[in-house]
Amino acid sequence: MAVLVIGTPKGGAGKSTTSLLIGTALAKRGAKVQIIDTDKNGDLLGWYGQGKKPILVTGNVRDEDFIPVLDRAAAANDLVIVDLAGAATTVMSRSILRADLVLIPMQPGALDAKHAARMVALVQQEEQVIRAHIPFRIVMTRTSDSVPTKATRRMVEQMQAKGLPFLATQVNQREPFRSLFELNCSLYDLDPKQFGTLPQAIDNAERLADEVTAVLTTIAKTRTAA
């Protein structure tokens, strides 16, 4: 039903990890989730191909086939997550136009902030094309799980000053998150004896999923009221 697009023109910002955390947390609650991996690196496709998974991941979709594939996925699932490549592409443009919400991952730093601003500009350009608002949120990734760094505080202050919408929940730098692609599993498959911070990682992922779900619900209600 809902289409969540996760992207930024910069690689390594945490798009695939964010997609995986949200998708598997919601699947754990019974939601039917599909991720469309549009990145040529195919990290999510590689993750999916190793063992049984709680969500469906598809990829290797040609540009001309992307919209039909996305629409079929949206009709068959509670949530479709489009994990974009780290570059401005035709698929990125088409995904934004189909999105119920665009999520823009950004690590605390000037380079990531620059590319996040580019993604915001791309969303705003697509708004001009369809003459309609396209909701987006910035999500801070790979942040400290204890005391926020000066860089993180500075990024938050800058977003507030510019009136940019962002999620209160950040994706922290956590060992269990880094292990998902190494072990080809979800957080819920990890051994808590091997990962002492697993409960905190699961809590982080589920708070992220909660906030994204709340934003999508508000968007849906607003559109229904209109």
C-alpha positions in Angstrom: 0.0 0.0 0.0 2.6 2.6 1.1 5.8 3.3 -0.9 8.8 4.4 1.1 11.8 5.6 -1.0 15.2 5.7 0.7 17.9 7.6 -1.1 20.6 10.2 -1.5 23.0 10.8 -4.4 25.9 9.8 -2.1 27.0 6.2 -1.6 27.7 4.9 1.9 25.1 7.0 3.7 23.3 4.0 5.2 20.5 3.5 2.7 20.5 -0.3 2.6 20.9 -0.6 6.4 18.0 1.8 7.0 15.9 -0.1 4.5 16.7 -3.4 6.2 16.0 -2.2 9.7 12.6 -0.7 8.9 11.6 -3.6 6.7 12.5 -6.4 9.1 11.1 -4.6 12.1 7.7 -4.2 10.5 7.8 -7.7 9.1 8.4 -8.9 12.7 5.0 -7.3 13.5 3.2 -9.2 10.7 3.5 -6.6 7.9 4.0 -7.8 4.4 7.1 -6.0 3.1 9.0 -5.9 -0.2 12.2 -4.1 -0.9 13.2 -3.2 -4.4 17.0 -3.0 -4.6 17.9 -0.6 -7.4 21.6 -0.3 -6.5 23.9 -2.1 -9.0 26.0 -3.3 -6.1 23.0 -5.4 -5.1 23.8 -5.5 -1.4 20.2 -6.2 -0.4 19.8 -8.8 -3.1 22.9 -10.5 -1.9 21.6 -10.5 1.7 18.2 -11.9 0.5 19.8 -14.7 -1.4 21.3 -16.3 1.7 18.8 -18.3 3.7 15.1 -17.8 4.5 14.1 -14.1 5.0 11.1 -12.4 6.6 10.8 -9.9 3.7 10.9 -10.1 -0.1 13.8 -8.4 -1.9 13.7 -8.0 -5.7 16.1 -6.1 -8.0 17.8 -6.0 -11.4 14.8 -4.1 -12.8 15.2 -2.3 -16.1 14.3 1.4 -16.2 11.4 0.9 -18.6 10.0 -1.9 -16.3 10.4 -0.1 -13.0 7.0 1.6 -12.6 5.0 -1.6 -13.4 7.2 -3.5 -11.0 6.7 -0.9 -8.3 3.0 -0.7 -8.8 2.5 -4.5 -8.6 4.6 -4.6 -5.5 2.6 -1.8 -3.9 -0.6 -3.6 -4.7 0.6 -6.8 -3.1 2.3 -5.5 0.1 1.7 -3.4 3.2 4.9 -1.5 2.5 7.3 -1.3 -0.4 10.7 0.1 0.3 12.7 1.4 -2.7 16.5 1.3 -1.9 18.0 3.8 -4.4 21.4 3.7 -5.9 23.9 6.4 -4.7 23.5 8.5 -7.9 20.8 10.6 -9.5 19.1 8.3 -12.0 15.9 7.9 -14.0 14.7 5.4 -11.5 15.4 7.8 -8.6 13.2 10.4 -10.4 10.4 7.9 -11.0 10.6 6.6 -7.5 10.2 10.1 -6.0 7.2 10.7 -8.1 5.6 7.4 -6.8 6.7 7.9 -3.1 4.4 8.3 -0.2 7.5 9.3 1.8 11.1 9.9 0.8 13.6 9.2 3.5 17.0 10.8 3.1 19.9 9.2 5.1 22.7 11.5 6.2 25.7 10.9 8.3 26.9 13.8 10.5 29.4 15.6 8.2 29.6 18.3 5.6 29.9 16.0 2.6 26.8 14.0 3.6 24.9 17.2 4.3 25.8 18.5 0.8 24.4 15.4 -0.9 21.3 15.4 1.4 20.7 18.9 0.2 20.9 17.7 -3.4 18.3 15.0 -2.6 16.0 17.6 -1.1 16.4 19.7 -4.2 15.6 16.7 -6.4 12.4 16.1 -4.4 11.4 19.7 -4.8 12.1 19.6 -8.5 9.7 16.6 -8.9 7.1 18.5 -6.9 7.2 21.2 -9.6 6.7 18.5 -12.2 3.5 17.2 -10.6 2.5 20.4 -8.9 2.0 18.5 -5.6 3.8 18.1 -2.3 6.1 15.1 -1.9 6.7 14.4 1.8 10.3 13.8 2.9 12.3 13.4 6.1 16.0 13.4 6.7 17.3 10.6 9.0 20.7 10.9 10.7 22.7 7.6 10.4 25.8 6.2 12.1 25.5 8.5 15.0 26.8 7.9 18.5 24.5 5.7 20.7 25.4 7.7 23.8 26.4 11.4 23.8 25.7 13.2 20.5 28.9 14.4 18.8 29.5 18.1 18.0 29.0 17.2 14.3 25.6 15.6 15.0 24.4 18.5 17.1 25.5 20.9 14.4 23.7 19.1 11.7 20.5 19.0 13.8 20.7 22.7 14.5 21.2 23.5 10.8 18.2 21.4 9.8 16.1 23.1 12.4 17.3 26.6 11.3 16.4 25.8 7.7 13.1 24.3 8.6 14.0 20.9 7.1 11.9 18.0 8.4 13.8 15.2 10.0 13.2 12.1 12.1 13.8 12.3 15.8 15.1 8.7 15.8 18.6 8.3 14.5 20.2 5.2 13.2 23.1 4.7 15.7 26.5 3.2 15.0 26.0 -0.3 16.4 27.9 -3.6 15.9 24.7 -5.6 15.3 23.8 -3.3 12.4 27.2 -3.8 10.8 26.8 -7.6 11.1 23.6 -7.9 9.2 25.2 -8.0 5.8 28.2 -10.0 7.0 26.0 -12.8 8.5 23.1 -12.4 6.0 20.4 -12.2 8.7 18.0 -9.9 10.5 18.5 -8.4 13.9 16.1 -11.0 15.3 18.3 -13.9 14.1 21.5 -12.6 15.9 22.7 -14.4 19.0 22.4 -12.1 22.0 25.3 -14.0 23.6 27.6 -12.8 20.8 26.2 -9.2 20.6 25.8 -7.6 24.0 24.2 -4.5 22.6 21.6 -6.4 20.6 18.6 -5.3 22.8 19.6 -1.7 22.3 20.0 -2.3 18.5 16.5 -3.9 18.3 15.0 -1.0 20.3 16.7 1.5 17.9 15.3 -0.3 14.8 11.8 -0.6 16.2 11.7 3.1 17.3 12.8 4.0 13.8 10.0 1.8 12.3 7.5 3.3 14.7 8.3 6.8 13.7 8.3 6.1 10.0 4.9 4.3 10.4 3.5 7.3 12.3 4.7 9.7 9.6 3.1 7.5 6.8 -0.1 7.2 8.8 -0.3 11.0 9.2 0.4 11.5 5.4 -2.4 9.0 4.5 -4.9 10.7 6.8 -4.0 14.1 5.4 -4.6 12.9 1.9 -7.9 11.3 2.8 -9.1 14.5 4.4 -8.1 16.5 1.4 
